[in-house]
Amino acid sequence: MPLLGLAADQPLASVLAAESASWSADYGELAVDLSLVVLLALVVRLLSLPLLRRAQQAARERAAASVSGAAAPGTGPVVAEVVACVLFAAGLESVMSGIPHYGFELLRSQVAFADTGGMSRALGLSSADAAVRALTVGALLLVLWLLFAHLSRRALLSVGMPPAVAADGRVRRQNLLRLGLFALVGALVLPMGVLLAGAVFQAVALLSARRLPAPTGPTGPADPAAVPSHPGPADPYVPAPGPDPFFTAPASEQVAPSASAQAAPPPPATAPATAYVPDGAPAPAPATARVPHQPLNGHEPRRIGGYLLLGRIGAGGMGTVYLARREGAATEVALKTINLELLDDPDLLRRFQRESEVLAMVPGAYTARVLDTGVDAGRPFLAMELLDGRPLDAHLRELGPVRSPEALRALALALAVALSGVHRLGLVHRDLKPANIMLTSAGPRLLDFGIAALVDGTRLTMTGAGPGTLTYMAPEQFGEERVGTAADVWAWACCVVCAAHGASPFAATSTGGVIRRIVDTGPEPSALAAVHALDPALAAVVTRALTPDPSARPADGAALLALLTDAPQEDLRTEITRGWNTLRL
């Protein structure tokens, strides 16, 4: 009974009740046909679940690679999944064509071009009535398909993934374009039965995406000098020295280590030895050593957020870094978490969350990558890649200053590339120093963004926390003026000088002496001379970067890189790789 034929003296409630009864009776056969399509789609989707999960994992790895700037993995599993869905759609349409039901006749039609002849004849409806009912069914199926497609895609890029992936502008635009294309194809091309089957497929995909592990494929930088290691059980890692590998805390917040931790001295730090290699020759494979770590105490957890804890790499007053491995996988990670006794501190939890967000945003080229973040039973955690090698300060203590001009230039270029990516995101590192530069077999890596700040001046440190390390701080960090990216450029220059000289150009015997050098007398001449002896062009850029006036320095990492080289990206990667191979690690 069409509403358009409502008589003036008919109550609206009685008309709506009659209309509802008419729909229930008329659509009995259509409901059966819809149920058959749902059942068939569910069976096929469950049988092809392994193919779906491989395609989903490949899609996650490609999305992570696009954000980190890495070489994207192959599209084979994704293409196979698309082909399988197309074949099923064709088969489903053939099945519906072989069954003489008006429901299947409707489901073979597109939403915008529904063939309502069978429905009109079977239900005794006018063409207009049949068209309205067919459009209603089609619109519901289309909305259902689009909704599940959106939810499954969102879960695929967010559950167990670095926050930067789902927040990336390019990924969001791709998702919107994908959803718009789905809507267009669903309304004009796909039969309604395929839309229903697609909704079932996407519902299963949503459940599958929520149970996928974090991507473990090649999602690091694309060039040989920047590919981060994905270590197995025997890959070495040497944490940066210091009382707290998590982040530096004010003295009032430090907690004494437990008796068992005091009684068990840490194992000696080891790093793979790499022999000197002439310029242009391939680097030898580094020797591997077991990751230095201490056994877990009885009170420490054995699992956090789906990761098996294998040992303790380091611990401090606020947090602990564990050697961990995701259950069911071989890849080992460095897993950071907050100490249990501090979980009730909301300010500390906010700090951890902010550090996780900062780390997830940092690009992968010449920086350590975040692999996963989450919360387990109220305890937040952060999983990062393990790196071979050792920090620059440890290298200088054990082997002395860098004597290869090519290696020093490679270090300077790689750090400038890393800062360029950091500054492009609107971040300031604020604590660039040799202890936060890891020398790995694949190149330098910039670490520890725990006190990073946004360029707009928003501080991520707690009140009273130090803004950096004294001998690498720029003059503006001692005053009230805003600290920006130029402070990182200053620290970059200090680190390059330290690599060539063995100490910061502003090192002194007292705190007052350090501050006087920074704000008044200037850097140690012999320190700058050490850089000039190896690379005069690099020394000129370093001198400019140590200008006391921030406006006279290179403004950020991109400006710094422009002063160092005008080589294309591929040539720059090759230069860094070749120069780095001359360094004895």
N, C-alpha and C positions, 0 to 999 in steps of 0.2 A: 504494500500500500504506500504509494509515494506521498511524501509530505507536501509536495507541490499541489496535490489534489485535496488538501484539507478544506472541508466545508466550513462555512462561517459558524454553524451552530454546533460543531463537534468540539468537545473538550480536548485540550492539547494532551493531557495525561493519557486519555484513552487512545488517542492516535499513536502516541509514542509506545504504549504497551502493545498495541496491535502490530506496529512496525517491528518491534523487538521479537514478537512471536513469529512473525513472517520470516525474519532473517534466520531464526533458529531452525525453523522447519525447512526452509529453502536450501540452507547451506549444509545439510547433513552429508550429502554426497561430496561436496567440496572439502569438508573437514576430513573425510576419509582419505581423499586424494592428497591433501596437505600432510596428513600423518604418514602416508606411504613415502612421500618425498623426504620428510624429516628422518624417518627410520633408515631409508636407503643411504642418505647422506651421512648419517651418524656412523653406520657400519663401515662405509668406505673410508671415512676420515680416521676412524680408530685403526683400521688395517694399515693405513698409510702414515701412521703417527711417527715412525722413525724418520721418514722422509721430511715431514713437517719440522721436526726438531732440528735436523741438520740444516734445513733452510733458514730457520729462525736463528740458529747460532751463527751462520754465515752473515745474515743481515745485521746482527749485533756487532760482529767484528768489523764489518764494513762501515757501520755508523761510527764506531769508536775510532776507526782509522781516519775517517774524514775529519773528525774533530782534532785528533792529535797530529794530523799532517803526515801520517804513515802511509806506506804502500798498502792499498786495499787488497784483501784476499780475493780469490776467484769467485765468480758468480754461478759456478756449476750447480750447487745445491738449490739456489734460488730459482734458476732457470728450470731445473727438473721439477720443482714444486709447481711452478706456473704451468708447465706442460701437462703435468698430471691433473691439475684442476681443469684445464681446457678439455682434456680427453673425457673427464668425468662429466662435464657440462654437456658435451656432445652426446655421450651415452645416455644421460638422463633425458635429454630432449627426445632421443629415439624411443626410450621406454614410454614416455608420455604420449608420443605419437601413436604407439601401438595399442593403447587402451582407450576404448570409445566412451569416455566420461566427459561431461561438459566441464567438470573441474579441471581435468587435464587439458581440455581444449583452451580453457582460460589461462592455465599456468604455462602454456606454450607461447602465450602472447607477451609482448613488451608492455610496460606500464603505460607508455604514451600512445601505444597503438593496439590496445586490447581488442581482440576479436570476441565480441559479446553475443554473437549469433546463437551459439549453443546454449548459453545461459538464458537468453531471451526466450528461446523456444521451450527449454525444459521447465522454466519457472513461470512462463506466461507473463513476462514483463515487457514493457515497452523498451524500445532501443535506448531511450534516454535513461530510464531506470537501470537497465542492465549496465550501461556505461558508467553511471555513478557508482554502482556497487563494485564493478570491476576496478575502477580507479581507486576506490577505498581500499580494496584488498591489495592492489599493487603498491599503493603508497605505504601501507603498513609494512609490507615485505621489504620495500626499499629502505625505509627508515631503520628497520631491524638489522638489515645487512650493514648499513653504514655505521650504525651505533656499535655493533660488535667489531667491525673493522677498525674503528677509531680506538676502542678500548684495548683491543689486542695489540695494536701498534704502540700505543702508549705504554702498556706493560712491557712490551719487548724492549723498549729503549730506556726504561726507568728502573725496573726491578732488577737488582743486582748489578746495575751499571753505574759508572761514574756520573754524578749529577750534571757534569758539563755536556754530556751527550744530549740529554733531553732538553737542556737549556740552550743548546746551540741554535743560532738563528737560521742557519742553512738547513738544519734537520727539521726545524719547525716549518719552514717554507716548503720543504719537500713533502712533509706530511699533509699540509693543507692542499698542495697541488694534487697529491695522491688521492685525498678524499674527494676533491672536486671532480677528478677524472672518474672515480668510482661512481659518483652521483650521476654524471652525464651518461656513462656507459650503462649503468643500471636502469636509468629511465628510458633510454632510447634503443638499446641494443639487446640486453640480456633478457631472456624469458623470465616470467615471474617465478617459475619453478626453480630456475637456477639461482635467483635471488634468495629464495628460501633455503636452498641447499648451501649457498654461500654464507648465510647467517649461521647455519649449523657449523660449517667449517671454521668460521671466525670465532664462534663461541668456544670450540675446542682449542683453537689457537690461543685464545685468551688464557685458558687454564694452563696450557703448556708453557706459555711465556712466563708465568709466575713461578715456574719451577726450574727454569733454565739456570745453569751456572754462569758465573761471570765469564766474559770472553777471554780465551787464553791464546788466541791466534796472534799473528803478526800485526799488532796494532801500534807499533812504535813508529819512529820516524822512517822515512823512505830511503835515506841515503846511508851508505855503509858506515860512515863515521858517526851516525846518530841512531843506529838501531839498538834499542835497549835489550839487554839480555833477558831471556825467559828461562831462568836457570832451573835445572832439575835438582835432584837430591844432593849432587856434589858440587854445586856452584858456590864459589866463595863470596863472602860479604864481610866487609870490615866496617863497623859503624864509626861515625865520627867521634873522636875522643871528647870527653866532657862528662860532668856528673849526671846529665839528664839528656838522653838522646831524643826525648819526646819534644820538649821545649824548655827554655830557660825560665825558671820561676824566681820571683823575689825571694830573698833570704828568709823572710818571715813565713813563707809557704813551704820551705823545704822540710822533708820528713826523713829522719834517719833510716838507713836501710836495716832490714831485719838481721838478726844474729846469723842466720844461715847464709844470708847473702854476704855478710862481712867475712864469714869463715871460709867461703869458697871464692878464692881469687879468680878473676876472669882469665880465660886462656889467652896466651899471647896472640896478638894480632898478626895474621899472616896475609900476604898478598901474592898473587901470581907474579913471578919474575919474568920480565920481558927483555930479551937481549937487545942491544943497539942494532938498529936496522938502517942501512944507508938510504938516503933519499930516493923514493920511487920503488923500493923493494917491498914485497909483501910482508906484512907483519907475521911473526910466528904465532901459533896458537898459544895462549897463555896456559901455564900450568894451573891446575885446579886444586883446591883444598877444601876441606869440610868447613862449613860455615861456623865460625867461632861462636859458641853459645854455652850457657850454663844449663844444667838440668832444672826442670820445674820443681818448685817446692810443693809440699803436700797440700797447702792451702790454695794453690793456684789452679785455675780451671784447665781442663784438657781440651775443651772445644769452645770456640767463640764464633757465632754467626756462620756455621757451616765449615769452619776451618779447624783442622787438627793442630794443636800447639805442640811443636817439637822441642822447644827449649826457649830460654830467655836470652835475647841478644844484649839487652841493657835495661836498666830501670833507674828511675829518679824519683824525686819528691812528688811528682804529679802523675806520671804515666809510666808504662812499661812497653817495651818493644819485644815482640816474640818472633821467633822463627816459626812459620806456620805453613801448612799445606791444605788446600781445599780438599774436602773429602771426595774421594773418587778421582782425583787428579794428581799429577806428579809435580806440577809447578809449585815451587816454594816462594813465599812472599815474606816481607817484613810487615807484621801486623801490630799497629799501635792501638793502645786502649788506655783509658783512665783507670787509676787505681781505685779499688772498690771503696775504700774509706772516704773517697772524695766525690762519690756519685751524687751526694745530696747537695753539692755546691752548684747552684744554677749558673753562676758566672763562669765557672770552669767548664761546664757543659756547653755554654754558649761559645766559649773560646774554641773548644774542640770542634763544634759545628762550623764555625767560621773558618778554622784552619782547613777542614775538610773541603769546604766550598772553594777556598782559594786554591788548594792543591789540585782539585778537580778541574779548575779552569786553566791551569798553566799548560801551555802546549808541550808536546813531547820532545821537540828537538833540543838536545843537550840539557834536558831536565829529567828528574826521576818522575815516573808516571804513577798516578793513582789507578789501581786496578779495581777497587771495590770500597764501598762505605756502607755502613748500616748500624743497627742497634740490636743487641741481643740481650734480652731480659733486662732492659733499662741501661745496658752498658754499651756506649758507642764504640765503634772500632773503625780503623782505617787501614786498608791493605795496600801496600805499595810494592813495586818491583824491587827485587834484590839486585844489587850491583856488585860486580867484581872490582878489584882495585882497592885503593885507600884514599883518604882525604889528602889534599895538597899539603896541609901543614905537617902531616905524618911523613909524607914523601920528603919534604924539605929537611925534617929532623934526621931522617935515616940516610938519605942519599945526597943531600945538599941541593943547591940551587939548580935550576934548569940551565944547561949549557948549550943546548941546541937552538939556534935561531929559528929553525923551522918549527920546532915543537912549541917555543914560546909564542910565536905568531899564531900557531894553530890554537893554543889555549886562549889567546886574546880574542881571536875571531869567534871561537865557539861560545865563549861567555857573552860576547856582544850579540850573537844570534839569539842566545837564551834570553838576554835582557830585552831584546827587541820584541820577542813574543810575549814576555811578561808585561812590558809597558803597553803593548797594543791592547791588552785586556783592561787597562786602567789600573794596574797594580804597581806598587813599589815594593821591592824585596825588603829593604831596610836593614838587612844583616848579611850582606855579601862579604865573605871573608874566606881564607884558605880552608878552614874547618868545614865550610859548607860547599866546597868544590871537590867532587869525587873524581879521581883520575882512574878511569876504567880502560879496559882494552879497546873499547869502541869509541873512546873520546871522553872529554870532560863532561861532567854532569853537575848542574847547579841544583843544590838541595835546600831543604829547610826554609819553608815559607811561613813558619809558625808565627812570625811577628809582622807579616806583610800587611800593608795598609792600602786602601784605595786612594787613588790620586786626588779625590775630592777632600782628602784630609781625615776621613773616618778611620779612627784607630782601631786595630784589632787586638791590641795589647791591653792588659789590665792596668789599672792605675798603679804606678810604682814599678812596673816592669821596664827593664832597660830597653831603649830604642835601638840598640845595636852594640857592636864591639868597638871599644874606644879608638883603637889605632886605625880603624877603617871608617870612622864616622866623618861626614862632611862638616864644614864650619857651621852651616845653617842648622845642623842637628843640636847645636849647643844653645841656640837662641829660641825665640818665640815664633820665628817665621815658619811658614808652611814648608814641610819637607816633601819634595817631589822626586821625579825620576832622575833629576840631575844628581841627587845624592847617591843613587846606585851607580851612575857613571863615575863619580869620585871613587867609590869603593872598588869599582872595576879596575881603575888605574892603580890603586893601592895593591890589589891582588896580583896584577901583572908585574909590578915592581918587586913584590915579595917573592914571586916565582923566580925572578932573575937574580935577586940580591940575597934572598934568604930571610928577610924580615921586612916589616912594613916601613915605608919611607918616613913614617912619623913615630917610629918606636923611640922610646926614651926610658930613663930609669925611674921616672915617677909619673903619676897621673897629671900633675901640673905641667911637667915637661912635655908630655904628649899634647896637651891642650894648647900650650904655647906654640909648639911646632905647627899645629893644624891652623890656628887662627892668626898666627903672627909671623914666625920665622920661616915657615915653609918646609918642604921635604928635605931629607938628608941628601946632599949633592952626590955622595958616592952611590946611593941607592939608584938615583936616576942615571948615573953613569953606567951602572951595570946593564940597564936596558939599552942604552945608547950603544954600548960596545957590541951587543948582539944584533940589534935592528934599529938603526937611526930613525927610519920612518915611523916605526912603532913608538919610539921614544918621543917623537914630536907630538903624536896624538895623546900619549900618556901625560905629557907636560900640560897640554891644553885641558885635559880632563881634570887636572889638579888645580885649576884656577879657582881661587877662593870665591869669586863671584859666580853664583849658580847660572846666571844668565849668559856668562861668557863661556861656559862649558858646552859640549854637545848636549842637546836638550834631553835625549833619551837614547835607548838602545839602537833605534833605527838611525838616528843622526850619527851616533858613534860608529855604527857599521859602515855608513856612507863615507866617513873619513878614512876608515881603514882600507876599504876596497871598493872598486866599482865593478868587480867581476860578476858575471851572471851566477845564478844560484847553483847550477850544476858545477861550474868551475870552482866556486867557493867550497862546496862540499869536498871536491877532489883535493883542493889545497889543504883543507883541514885534515883530511885522512892521511895524505902524504906526509904532512908535517908531524902529525901525531905519531906516526910510525917510527920517527927518529928519537922518540923519548924512551929512555930506559925506565920502565916501571918497576 
